[in-house]
Amino acid sequence: MPTRFSYEELKNVTKNFSNKVDEGGYGSVFHGTLPSGSEIAVKHLVGFGAVNKSFVAEVQTIGSIHHFNLVSLVGFCAQKFNRLLVNKYMANGPLDRWIFNKNYESALRWHIRKKIIIDIAKGLAYLHEGCLQKIIHLDIKPQNILLDENFNARVSDFGLSKLIGRDQSRVVTTIKGTPGYMAPEWLSSVIIEKAHVYSFGIVILEILCGRPNVDKSQQEEDMHLLKLFRRKQEEGQLLDLVDQCSDDMQSNATEFVEMMKVAASCLQNEYARRPSMFAAVKLFEDSYDVVSNLK
């Protein structure tokens, strides 16, 4: 199980929370170094009821599982009103910083994007198939995918997670997550693990196209990436969507289109028609399998 830290210990290893590396609605993340020399990211949660519930969920969920493509929970602090999570530090931060960056010099090359997509798929497949209980993350998006110093991708932020027994096929829950990444079945509040698959499909599009799923800087007809993708797919013009910031994307056009086909299979409105995450991983490993054969 993860280590229980005191508030004073975490205050010391972060130099009084002086080096903030990220911030969100949940609170702030600070860089720190343990006495052993291990670098850590300390997430200081803010709020009470909802935060306390997500804190308990995250400690229980991620504290008991281990996989290379999931962020490792080193420890936690629950002292008075303080709720902190201690994760292994990911040097390159969240994925959104890299894929939505229009700087040509820091644009991710094709082989790194492809590896990131496969890493995410492996992490999600483990949550569905490799644990005693299925774990439904409920908030898959680039901000919750962290990159280490070698650009290995790891799924993070399990505060909204739900556990489903092996004999269960679905869970009833109130609507959570982030608009734009939520599968159509959210409207019924009945969720199965294939809601993950839909979110993953949106993330694939964002990684390949280098833009968020809603981009208000675009013309109105191109603002929503999913609608644009479906239109280009019908027109047979998927290559129009290639991220222009990366000079080697065009030279890998065949693989780019294959990845887009995987995204299309993940984004089907009927969840029964989407592949499982395990099947998606298999497809990536056998790069040129026929997507339509996935069940």
N, C-alpha and C positions, 0 to 999 in steps of 0.2 A: 504494500500500500504506500501511497505518497507520504512524504514527511510532513509533520505538523510543525510549522514555524511560529515563533512569537512575532508580534508586531515589531518589537525592538530589533530582532534579528534581521527582518526584512528592511527596516529603516537603515540599518548599518550597511548591509550588502548593496543597497542602492544609493549609498551616500546621501541619505535623507531625501530619497525620491527626486534626485536632481536631474537625472537624464531621461526625459520623457521621449519615448520612441513612437508612440501611437496614442490616438485618442478616439473615442466613439461614444455612443449613447450609453454604453455600459460603464464608462469610466475611463481611466488612463492606464497606459502600459509603460513601465520603467525598466531600463536596463540595469542589471546588477551582476556582481561576481561573487560566488560563494567562496568560503575559505579554501576549498579544494581547488579553486581556479576555474570551475565550471561557470560558463556564462548563462544567465537566466533572464527571463522576461517576467516581471511581476505585474499582474493585472489587478489594479485596485478598483473594485466595484463600488458604484455609488447607488444610493437608494436603499429601500428597506424590503417590504414584502416580496415584490416580484424579483428583486435582485437576490434575496436570500434563497428563494425557491430555485432560481437558475444556478446559483452557487452550489447548492446541495446536489442538483442534477448533474452539474459538470464534474464535481469531485467523485460522485458515485459512478458516473459513466466512464470518463476517461481515466480515472484512477485505477480501474480494474482491467484495462485493455492495453495491449502493446503491439504496435505495428509500425514499420518504418515510415509509412505514409500518413501517420497520425501524429499530431504534436504530443510530445511526452509531457505528462503532468509530473513535475518534480515534487511539488508539495502544495500546501495551502496554509492560510491563517484565518481562524475564526475567533477573534478576541474582542470582546465588548461589541461595538458596532462596526468593527473593521472586518471586511471580507476580501481576502486577497488570494489569487491563484498564482502559483509559481510554475512556469513552463520552461522547457529548454528554449534558449534564445535562438531565433532564426535570423541570421545576419542580413538576409536580403528582404526581410519584411513581407508585407502582404502582396499578393499577386496583382491587385488592381494598380499598384504604383508602377508596375512594369508594362502592363498591356494597354493602359490608357494614356501612356506617356507618348507624346508626339515628337520626342527627341530622337532623331535618327541614330545618334551615337549610342544610345542606351536601349534601342529597340531589340527585343529578343529575336534571335535567329530561329529558323524553322526547327532544327533538331531539338532546341531547348523547349519550344512550345509543344512539340509532339511529346517529349518526355514528361512535361508537366501534366498534360492531358492524361497520359497513361498512369502517372503517379496518383492523380486524383481518383481515377477509376479503380485502381487497386485498393486505395484506402476505403472507398465507399463499398467495394465488394467485400472487404473484410468485415465492415460493420454489419453487412447483411448476412454473410455466410460463415464468418470465422469466429463469432462470439457465441456464448451460451444463450444469450437472448439477442434478437435482432435489435440494432440500434438505429433509430430514425433521427437523423440530424436536424432536419426541419429548417435549416438556414444556410444552404450551400450557395455561396457566391464568392467572387474573387477576394473580397475583404477577409473572408474566413479561410483562405488558402494561404499558408505561409511558406516562404522559400528559404532554405538554408544557404550556406556559403557556396554550395555547388549547384544551386537551383533545383535541388530535390524538393518536390512539393509535398506538403503535409496539411491534412485537414485539421482545422482548429475550431475553437469556440463551440462547445457542446452544451451551452446554457439552455437551449430550447429542446434538447433531445428527449425522445420518448423510447422506452423499451417495449418490445413486443415479444411475447413468448414464442417458442418454436412452433407451438400448436395454434397460434393466432395468425390470421392473415391480414388483419387491419387493426387500426386504433382510431377511436373517436376523440377528437381534440378541437379546441377552439382555434380559430385562424391565427396563426403566428407566421413568423418569417418575414421576408422582404418582397414587396410587390415587384413583379417582373420576373421573379424566379420561381413563383409558386404555380404548381400544376393545376389544371382545371378542376380536378376533383376536390380541391380545397373548398370549393363552394358548398360541398355537401358535408364538410368537416370530417369525412371518413378518409383516413390516410393509410396507404400501404407503402412499402419501401420503394415502389416505383415512382413515388412523388420525388424521391432523390434523383431518379433517372432523368426526369424532366428538367430539374434544376441543373443537372450536369450538362444536359444538351445546350441550355442557354449559355453556360460557362464556356463550353467548346466554341460556340459562335463568337463570344467575346474575345477569346484567346486568338482565334484565327483571324478575326476581322480587326482587332485592335481598337475596339470601341465598346462603350457600355450598351446594354440592351435598350436603354432609352437615352437618346442623344439629342438634346434640344438645339444643338448647334447645326443640325442637319435640316434640310428642307422638310416640310411637314410630311410628305409621302415617304420619306426615308428615316423619319425620327425613331420609329420602332424597329429594332433590328430583326425581330422574328418575322414581322410582316414583310420587310425588305427581303429577307432570306427566302421566304416562301415564294415571293414574286420572281426573284432571280432563278430559283429552282425551276419554276414553271417555264421560264424563258430560256433555260439552259445556259445561263450566264453567271454561274456561281463564282467564276474567277474574278468578276467585277468586285467581289467582296474582300479580296485579298488585302491584308494590311499593307499599305503602300510604304510604311516606315521601314519595313524590313526588305533589304535588297535581294535576299535569297528565297523569298516566298514564291515568286513567280517560277523560279527554276525547279520548284518541287510541286508543280501544279497537280500532278497525278495524285500524290499523297494528300494534298490539300483537299481535293474533291472527294477522296475516299473518307477523310475525316468529316467533311460536311455531310456525307451520306449517313455516317454514324449519328451525327447530331440530329438529322432528320428522323431517324428511327427512334431516338430518345424523346423527341418532341411531339410524338403522336398524341392526339387528344385522348384517345382511349388507352388507359394505362395497360390494359391486357395486351396491347399490341407493341408496347415498348419492350426492348430487351432487358433482361436482368443485368445488374452491374457485372456479375460474373461473366455473362455472355459478351458484354461490351469489352471486357479485358481480353477475352479469348479472341475477339475480332481484331483488336489492336495488335495482339501478338502474331496473328495470322493475317497480316495487313490487308491482303486482297481477297478475303472471304466475301461472299455475296451477302450484303446487309439484309436483303429481303428474306433470307433464310433464318434469320434470328427469331426466336420465339421467347 
